[in-house]
């Protein structure tokens, strides 16, 4: 898909449009240029983005693809009627059939984050993010009893990004704790984790991949050496196996896949809204 641009146009943040659009685009072996245009919530802004899309069409010599999540009827009409592009209206594709099925009109709310001051879900997510930041990399043992999950594994196995994803996307209070050679020498979990073992979930990683990641951070160090990576991964997996801690490899899994597995095993209620 050379010289092809995909626009994500929304009257909110554009996250929904981009996430949904990317899940569709990933079905194709192509890498188009991505352009997100959020907060298109007036006629003037709509005309401005139409001019940008049409200029792109003229420059590239082919229609751009435009994913839209727009609820204002005037803004929607401008973008749909005036753009020289393939426009995919994600809201109306699904909302109109659902209105007919439910026998009721949708509230046509703009954006996932509107009126956040009244949203308990939003408040919970902010609290979860703060909790995960405070409990990153074992830096605090305070209030671990409040954690929904504690991720354990060797350094650079994906614990921090997974913790933050769980907090930001699902409002899960996720702490993470690195397993280090001293823990393996002692032969048991760190004492701070023992009372909360049932909340622990392990991440492991292929030693060769770990070696690559660590060499980017500390090239040539013992920490990054392949033999040391093999030792730490093997010892961590043995410890988790002895302690009865469920674990999975992050080597070939996305953060989204890892998080979904954790939610399924630790907090299945978070998969239902």
Secondary structure, 3 states (H helix, E strand, C coil): CCCCEEEEEECCCCHHHHHHHHHHHCCCCCCCEEEEECCCCCHHHHHHHHHHHHHHHHHHCCCEEEEEECCCHHHHHHHHHHCCEEEEEHHHHHHHHHHHHHCCCCCCCCCCCCCHHHCHHHHHHHHHHHHHHHCHHHCCCCCHHHCCEEEEECCCCCHHHHHHHHHHHHCCCEEEEECCHHHHHHCCCCHHHHCCHHHEEEEECCHHHHHHHHHHHCCCCCCCCHHHHHHHHHHHHHHHHHHCCCEEECCCCCHHHHHHHHHHHHCHHHHCC
